[in-house]
Amino acid sequence: MPTPNHILLLLVLASYSICTLAIGEQDAQPAIVHITSGLPKEPGPMDVICKFDGYNLGVHTLFPGDDYQWSATEKGIYYCQATWVNKFVAWHGYEPLRDASHGTIFWLAKADGIFLSYDKSNYVKVADWETD
């Protein structure tokens, strides 16, 4: 016959198991990463490429206002780079330590650099465009 201590122990273990499963499900949700061109129409569009551990997500040409999005399904750093006319910039499009607690990451390319936001309204400059 189970004692009250056995019943309490079973309840604690069951609660722990449920919490562990819930945390695991939260971790499984991929972050959505947006890269938007806020560049002027002239002198031309921007090309963006992002990679993870050697896997290339492809080259995407963004005109002003265009938005390229992808899911950060792997728990590692996604490296992105962009070229715009004779300028280039490189940054980490997704970093687990920086971005894991956010469901959506917004990047905005402007004439003076690349900016990061988690709410699509408050942006912080992360990198400047460079030239050859």
Secondary structure as UniProt FT lines:
FT   HELIX           4..28
FT   STRAND          31..37
FT   STRAND          46..52
FT   TURN            53..54
FT   STRAND          55..62
FT   TURN            64..65
FT   STRAND          67..72
FT   STRAND          78..84
FT   TURN            85..86
FT   STRAND          87..94
FT   HELIX           96..99
FT   TURN            100..101
FT   STRAND          104..110
FT   TURN            111..112
FT   STRAND          113..117
FT   STRAND          124..127
FT   STRAND          130..131
//
